[in-house]
Amino acid sequence: MAEFERENQKLTRKLSNAELIIEVQKNVASLLGISMETEEKGKKGKKG
């Protein structure tokens, strides 16, 4: 059980880091005037 808790904590940290990176990317894109699609818009555009 302790192994699962450690793995959960590790994955939670990685997710938090990934979310932070995404926010930074959004901010940089905004500063550069680049429009970033949301995931939902990207999925709709790729169908067909």
C-alpha positions in Angstrom: 0.0 0.0 0.0 2.8 2.4 0.8 4.2 1.8 -2.7 1.0 3.0 -4.2 0.9 6.1 -2.1 4.5 7.0 -3.1 3.6 6.4 -6.8 0.5 8.6 -6.3 2.6 11.4 -4.8 5.1 11.1 -7.6 2.4 11.3 -10.2 0.7 14.2 -8.5 4.0 16.2 -8.5 4.5 15.4 -12.2 1.0 16.5 -13.0 1.5 19.7 -11.1 4.7 20.4 -12.9 3.0 19.7 -16.3 0.2 22.1 -15.4 2.7 24.8 -14.5 4.6 24.3 -17.8 1.3 24.5 -19.7 0.5 27.8 -18.0 3.9 29.2 -18.8 3.5 28.2 -22.4 0.1 29.9 -22.6 1.6 33.1 -21.1 4.5 33.0 -23.5 2.2 32.4 -26.4 0.1 35.3 -25.3 3.1 37.6 -25.0 4.1 36.6 -28.6 0.6 37.0 -29.9 0.2 33.3 -30.8 -3.3 31.9 -30.5 -3.4 28.5 -28.8 -6.3 26.2 -29.5 -7.9 24.5 -26.6 -7.9 20.7 -26.5 -11.6 20.6 -27.4 -11.2 22.9 -30.4 -8.3 20.8 -31.6 -10.3 17.6 -31.4 -13.2 19.0 -33.3 -10.8 20.3 -36.0 -9.2 16.9 -36.5 -12.4 14.9 -37.0 -13.4 13.9 -40.5 
